[in-house]
Amino acid sequence: MTDSFDCDLLVVGMGPVGDALAALASVQGLSVIAIDKAPELFPLPRAAVFDHEIMRIFQMIGVADRIAPLCRVPDRYQFRTAGGDVLLDFIVAEVGPYGWAETYALHQPAVERVLRDRLGELGVDVRLGLSFESLVQDAAGVSVTLLGDDSRQTVRARYVVGCDGSWSPVREALGIRLDDYQFDEPWLVLDTIIENPGDLPIVCHQICDPRRPITHMAMSGKRFRWEFMLKPGETAEEMLKDSKIRELLKPWNCANRIEIERKAVYRFHGLVAEHWRHGRVLIAGDAAHQMPPFAGQGMCSGIRDAANIAWKLAAIVHGCASEHILDSYQEEREPHVRAIINTAIAMGKVVCMLDEQAAAARDREMLARKTAGAQDVSVSYPDLSGGIFSQTAGAGALFPQPVSAGGERLDTILGDDPVLIGRGLTGSNYDGMRLLDLDSSVLAPFAEAISDWLKDRGANSVLVRPDRHVFGTGDPRQLTGLWHDAITAKVAA
């Protein structure tokens, strides 16, 4: 008897990560059901920024040009002393190596609205007002019980991904534990709308004041965010009072002209799930990892998870790969996530110092190193490794996206499949791989930039995965053979 499936992929949880995964999987040709317990989009802001890699993923989904006008590109991100001296200074490039500005400040509900609309265009079956209740999986698929207000239904899916947040019911159903970094700091997060911002700074600031560490950010449009660290003995109830908020905002002379859109006390911490997959069920985003916000990479990391998962699930369902490639998901993503958490915690330790003498010593040391030309904290993250990559130069790196003089971006011609790029790619001995020849007219606007990239790695061709990461460089026929072996090899006994 043939097993009957309602979908190839069931996505549980429809925040930005779940929306991105559902869209990417649909673009890859999978049938997708996406559910969320909320009947409507969450209307208030949460995530503050995302980077150029995420905008590139939005481009893959087909919504980057819709999302860009909704965002602000900040000039820089600075860590300052209480007196205003700059400790760390991160300049934001208007066009980075991946074809977009390096950082975008967003209004999350507006971005999510675009993603939800795109799901409708792609034909994703969106079911709102349904909560995950339980699952049973077998060798062929997963049966998931969903609970509505007055009904219960079962969905039969080939695969399930829980993108259901930090308190993930899917993770709990699998019995997965969390590794705790023991970094736990409570902060008041204040989102506001200001019609007349006047002289409010547009630069994103971390104010490293031991009397009260503060974050100030110009979000998109007329929105501004402040974050105030709670000091020992302070309570959430006290910090959320209007009188306290007016006191905290007094230095900005704006308390009488703002509309408070959202106020909440959060605990900033670092957590990583011990396992991100159990059989045909995976977890992604906050369900798999949580991090302090100082590097602005929480939502970004979850959307990277989605890009990593989507093409692998599609390759399996379409019969191009064996299921063992799902083992590479956590193998590739976890070290990257942990590197970001370590960076975010390092930044947090700079910001969250409450001892005035220790903070003064920190300021002296960091300013001296800055004067000497050294930046204390880098926001560059490692390439991916292990998993579905060859042992060749450049493997694991995100492939650049050159932009032509006319504004065209490389990914518009890369497509959604793995692609081999090089010169002299003729004949049929490439195992059905899609080929792009550097001497062809279609690659002409990008040929010089790609040739320079290959030359730097001593290679004449590159194989790029559907998630835009480099599988490897070198001889084209050898690369295609390595690719075939990597995605079809059986798990060792």
C-alpha positions in Angstrom: 0.0 0.0 0.0 1.4 3.4 -1.0 1.7 5.9 1.9 -0.5 9.0 1.5 1.0 12.4 2.4 -0.7 15.7 2.9 2.6 17.5 2.2 6.3 17.0 1.8 7.1 19.5 4.6 5.1 20.6 7.6 6.5 23.9 9.1 5.5 24.4 12.7 5.7 28.1 13.6 5.4 31.0 11.3 7.8 33.7 12.5 10.4 35.0 10.0 12.3 31.7 10.2 9.2 29.5 9.5 8.0 31.8 6.8 11.5 31.8 5.1 11.7 28.0 5.3 8.2 27.5 3.9 9.0 29.9 1.0 12.4 28.4 0.2 11.1 24.8 0.3 8.2 25.8 -2.0 10.7 27.5 -4.4 12.6 24.3 -4.4 9.5 22.4 -5.6 8.2 20.9 -2.3 4.6 20.9 -1.2 4.4 22.7 2.1 1.9 23.2 4.9 2.8 25.9 7.4 0.9 26.3 10.7 1.0 28.8 13.5 -1.0 29.0 16.8 -1.7 32.7 16.3 -4.6 33.6 14.0 -2.9 36.8 12.8 0.6 38.2 12.4 2.2 39.4 15.6 1.8 43.2 15.2 4.7 44.4 17.3 8.4 44.7 16.6 10.9 42.1 17.9 14.0 41.6 15.8 16.0 44.8 15.1 18.4 44.1 12.3 19.4 41.6 9.6 22.5 41.4 7.4 23.3 41.1 3.7 23.3 37.4 3.7 19.7 37.4 4.9 18.7 39.9 2.2 20.3 37.6 -0.3 18.1 34.8 1.0 15.1 37.1 0.7 16.2 37.6 -2.9 16.2 33.8 -3.4 12.6 33.8 -2.1 11.7 36.7 -4.5 11.0 39.5 -2.0 14.2 41.4 -1.5 13.1 44.3 -3.7 9.9 44.6 -1.6 11.6 44.4 1.7 14.5 46.8 1.1 12.3 49.9 1.0 10.8 49.0 4.3 14.2 49.1 6.0 16.9 51.6 7.1 20.5 51.1 6.3 22.5 52.5 9.2 25.8 54.3 8.7 27.5 52.4 11.5 27.2 50.6 14.8 29.2 52.0 17.7 30.1 51.0 21.3 30.6 54.2 23.3 31.7 55.0 26.8 29.4 57.0 29.1 31.3 60.1 28.1 30.8 59.4 24.4 34.2 58.1 23.4 34.0 55.4 20.7 35.2 52.0 21.9 34.2 49.9 18.8 33.2 51.2 15.5 31.6 49.0 12.8 31.1 50.8 9.5 28.2 49.5 7.3 29.0 49.1 3.6 26.2 50.2 1.3 27.0 47.2 -1.0 28.8 44.3 0.6 30.3 41.2 -1.0 26.9 39.5 -1.2 25.2 42.1 -3.3 23.3 44.1 -0.6 24.0 46.5 2.2 25.8 44.9 5.1 23.1 45.8 7.7 19.4 46.6 7.6 17.2 47.9 10.5 13.7 46.6 10.1 10.2 46.7 11.4 9.6 43.0 11.8 5.8 43.0 11.2 6.2 44.8 7.9 8.9 42.3 6.7 6.7 39.4 7.9 3.8 40.7 6.0 5.8 40.6 2.8 6.9 37.0 3.5 3.3 35.9 4.3 2.1 37.5 1.0 4.8 35.6 -0.8 3.7 32.3 0.7 0.3 32.9 -0.8 1.9 33.6 -4.2 3.9 30.4 -4.0 0.8 28.3 -3.1 2.0 27.3 0.4 -0.9 25.9 2.5 -1.0 28.3 5.4 -3.1 27.2 8.4 -3.4 29.7 11.3 -4.9 29.2 14.7 -3.5 25.7 15.0 -1.2 24.5 17.7 1.2 21.6 17.6 0.0 18.9 20.0 2.0 15.7 19.3 3.8 13.7 16.6 4.5 10.1 15.8 7.1 9.3 13.2 8.0 6.1 11.3 10.4 5.2 8.5 8.3 6.9 5.8 7.0 10.0 7.4 5.6 11.9 10.4 2.0 12.1 11.6 1.4 15.4 13.5 -1.7 16.1 15.6 -2.7 19.8 15.5 -5.2 21.5 17.9 -7.5 24.3 16.9 -10.0 26.2 19.0 -12.6 23.4 18.8 -11.1 20.8 16.6 -8.2 18.4 16.3 -6.6 17.3 13.0 -3.8 15.1 11.8 -1.3 16.1 9.1 0.8 13.4 7.4 4.1 14.9 6.2 7.4 13.4 4.9 9.3 15.9 7.1 8.6 18.3 9.9 10.6 21.3 11.0 9.8 23.1 14.3 10.4 26.8 13.9 8.3 27.4 17.0 10.4 29.6 19.1 12.4 29.5 22.3 9.8 27.4 24.2 9.5 25.1 21.2 6.8 22.4 21.7 8.4 20.4 18.9 11.7 20.4 20.7 10.0 19.4 23.9 8.2 16.6 22.2 11.5 15.2 21.1 13.0 15.5 24.6 15.9 17.6 23.4 17.9 19.4 26.1 19.6 22.8 25.9 23.3 23.7 26.5 23.3 26.9 28.6 26.2 29.4 28.2 25.4 30.8 31.6 25.0 34.3 30.3 21.7 35.7 31.6 21.0 39.5 31.7 17.6 41.1 32.0 16.9 44.2 29.8 13.9 46.5 29.3 13.2 46.7 25.5 11.3 49.8 24.5 10.0 50.3 20.9 8.7 53.7 20.1 7.4 55.8 17.2 8.6 59.4 17.0 6.9 61.8 14.5 9.6 64.5 15.0 12.9 62.8 15.9 14.7 66.1 15.8 18.3 65.6 17.0 18.0 61.9 18.0 21.1 60.1 16.7 20.7 57.8 13.7 23.8 55.8 14.5 23.2 52.6 16.4 24.7 52.9 19.8 25.7 50.6 22.6 26.3 52.9 25.5 28.7 51.1 27.9 27.8 53.1 31.0 28.3 51.2 34.3 25.6 53.2 35.9 23.1 51.8 33.3 24.2 50.0 30.0 21.9 51.2 27.2 21.2 50.4 23.6 19.8 53.0 21.2 18.9 52.2 17.6 17.1 54.1 14.8 14.9 51.5 13.3 13.0 51.8 10.0 10.9 54.9 9.3 10.0 56.8 12.4 10.7 53.9 14.8 13.4 54.0 17.5 14.4 51.4 20.0 16.0 51.7 23.4 17.1 48.9 25.6 18.0 49.5 29.3 19.8 46.9 31.4 18.2 46.1 34.7 20.5 46.6 37.6 20.6 44.2 40.6 17.5 44.5 42.7 15.3 46.1 40.0 12.2 44.3 38.9 10.4 44.0 35.6 7.2 45.6 37.1 9.3 48.6 38.3 11.0 49.1 34.9 7.7 48.9 32.9 6.1 51.8 34.8 5.5 54.9 32.7 7.2 57.1 35.3 10.3 54.9 35.1 10.3 55.0 31.3 10.1 58.8 31.3 13.1 58.9 33.7 15.1 56.6 31.5 14.4 58.6 28.4 15.1 62.0 30.0 18.7 62.3 28.5 17.2 62.2 25.0 14.6 65.0 25.6 12.0 63.0 23.8 9.7 61.5 26.4 6.9 64.0 25.6 6.8 63.3 21.9 7.0 59.5 21.6 4.4 56.9 21.2 5.4 53.7 23.0 4.6 50.8 20.6 5.9 48.0 22.8 7.6 47.6 26.2 8.8 44.3 27.6 11.5 42.9 29.8 13.6 40.1 28.3 16.4 38.0 29.5 19.4 38.0 27.1 21.0 34.6 27.1 22.9 32.0 25.1 21.4 28.5 24.6 22.0 25.8 22.0 20.0 22.6 21.6 22.0 19.4 22.0 20.3 17.8 18.9 18.7 19.6 16.0 17.3 16.5 14.3 15.5 13.4 15.3 14.7 11.2 12.3 12.4 13.1 10.0 11.8 16.0 12.5 14.2 19.0 12.7 14.3 22.2 14.7 15.5 25.6 13.5 15.8 29.2 14.7 15.1 29.9 18.4 14.0 26.4 18.8 17.6 25.3 18.1 19.6 28.2 19.5 19.2 31.5 21.3 21.7 34.3 21.7 22.2 37.8 23.2 21.2 40.5 20.7 24.5 42.4 20.7 25.7 41.1 17.4 22.2 41.4 15.8 22.3 37.8 14.6 19.4 36.0 16.3 16.9 36.1 13.4 19.7 35.9 10.9 20.9 32.6 12.3 17.5 31.1 12.1 17.0 32.2 8.5 20.4 30.7 7.7 19.1 27.4 9.2 16.1 27.6 6.8 18.3 28.1 3.8 20.5 25.1 4.9 17.5 22.8 5.4 15.4 23.7 2.4 17.6 22.5 -0.5 18.6 19.4 1.4 15.0 18.3 1.9 14.2 19.1 -1.7 17.2 17.0 -2.9 16.0 14.0 -0.9 12.3 14.3 -1.9 13.2 14.7 -5.5 15.4 11.6 -5.4 18.7 13.4 -6.0 20.2 12.7 -2.6 20.0 10.2 0.2 18.5 11.1 3.6 21.9 11.0 5.3 22.6 14.6 4.1 20.3 15.8 6.9 23.0 14.8 9.3 25.0 17.7 7.8 22.5 20.3 8.9 23.6 20.5 12.5 27.2 19.6 11.6 27.4 22.7 9.4 25.3 25.2 11.3 26.1 24.6 14.9 29.8 25.7 14.8 28.7 28.8 13.0 26.0 29.6 15.5 28.3 29.0 18.4 30.9 31.4 16.9 28.2 34.1 16.8 27.0 33.4 20.3 30.6 33.7 21.5 31.0 37.0 19.7 27.6 38.3 21.1 28.6 37.3 24.6 32.0 39.0 24.2 30.2 42.1 23.1 27.7 41.7 25.9 30.5 41.5 28.5 31.9 44.8 27.1 28.4 46.4 27.4 27.1 44.9 30.7 30.0 45.9 33.0 28.5 47.5 36.1 31.6 48.0 38.3 32.7 51.6 37.7 36.4 51.0 38.3 36.5 47.9 36.1 34.6 49.9 33.4 37.1 52.7 33.6 39.9 50.2 33.1 38.1 48.7 30.2 37.7 52.1 28.6 41.4 52.9 28.9 42.5 49.6 27.5 40.1 49.5 24.6 40.7 53.2 23.7 44.5 52.6 23.8 44.2 49.6 21.5 41.8 51.5 19.2 44.4 54.3 19.0 46.9 51.7 18.0 44.7 50.5 15.2 43.3 47.3 16.8 39.5 46.6 17.1 38.8 44.4 20.1 35.9 42.5 18.7 35.4 41.2 15.1 32.0 40.4 13.6 33.4 38.2 10.9 32.2 34.6 11.3 33.8 31.3 10.1 32.9 29.6 6.9 30.8 26.4 7.2 32.8 23.2 7.4 32.3 19.4 7.6 29.0 18.3 6.1 28.4 18.6 2.4 31.6 20.2 1.4 34.8 19.1 -0.4 38.3 19.5 1.0 39.2 22.2 -1.5 40.1 25.9 -1.4 37.1 28.1 -0.6 34.8 25.2 0.4 32.3 26.3 3.0 32.5 30.0 2.1 29.5 31.9 1.0 30.0 32.6 -2.7 30.1 36.3 -3.5 27.3 38.0 -5.4 28.8 40.6 -7.8 26.5 43.4 -8.9 26.8 44.6 -12.6 27.2 48.2 -13.7 23.5 48.1 -14.6 22.5 46.9 -11.1 21.9 43.2 -12.0 22.9 40.7 -9.3 24.6 37.4 -10.0 22.0 35.3 -8.2 19.3 36.2 -10.8 21.1 33.8 -13.2 22.3 31.1 -10.7 18.8 29.5 -10.3 17.8 27.2 -7.5 19.9 24.2 -8.2 23.6 23.5 -7.6 25.6 25.1 -10.4 29.1 24.6 -11.8 30.9 27.8 -12.9 34.1 27.9 -14.9 35.6 28.1 -18.4 35.5 25.5 -21.2 32.6 23.6 -19.7 31.5 21.6 -22.7 30.5 18.0 -23.1 28.2 15.9 -21.0 30.5 14.4 -18.4 29.2 16.6 -15.6 26.6 14.2 -14.0 23.7 16.4 -15.1 25.1 19.4 -13.3 23.8 22.8 -14.4 26.8 24.7 -16.1 27.6 28.4 -16.4 30.6 29.2 -18.6 32.6 32.3 -17.7 33.0 33.0 -21.5 29.2 33.0 -22.1 27.3 36.2 -22.6 25.0 35.5 -19.7 28.0 35.7 -17.2 29.8 38.6 -19.0 28.8 41.2 -16.4 30.2 39.1 -13.6 33.1 37.2 -15.3 35.9 39.5 -14.1 34.8 39.4 -10.4 34.3 35.6 -10.5 37.6 35.1 -12.3 39.4 37.1 -9.7 37.8 35.1 -7.0 38.9 31.8 -8.6 42.4 33.1 -9.2 42.7 33.9 -5.5 42.0 30.3 -4.8 44.1 28.8 -7.5 41.2 27.2 -9.2 39.5 27.2 -12.6 36.0 26.3 -11.6 33.6 26.4 -8.6 30.6 24.4 -7.6 28.0 26.4 -5.7 25.3 24.8 -3.7 21.7 26.0 -3.8 22.2 27.9 -0.6 25.0 29.9 -2.3 27.7 28.2 -0.2 30.8 26.9 -2.1 30.9 23.1 -2.3 34.4 23.3 -3.7 36.8 24.5 -6.3 39.1 22.8 -8.8 38.8 20.5 -11.7 35.1 20.6 -12.9 34.7 16.9 -13.5 36.3 16.0 -10.2 34.0 18.4 -8.5 30.9 16.9 -9.9 32.0 13.5 -8.9 32.7 14.6 -5.4 29.3 16.3 -5.3 27.5 13.1 -6.4 29.4 11.1 -3.8 28.7 13.6 -1.0 24.9 13.7 -1.5 24.3 10.1 -2.4 26.7 8.1 -0.2 25.2 5.8 2.3 25.8 6.2 6.1 28.7 4.1 7.2 27.7 1.0 9.0 
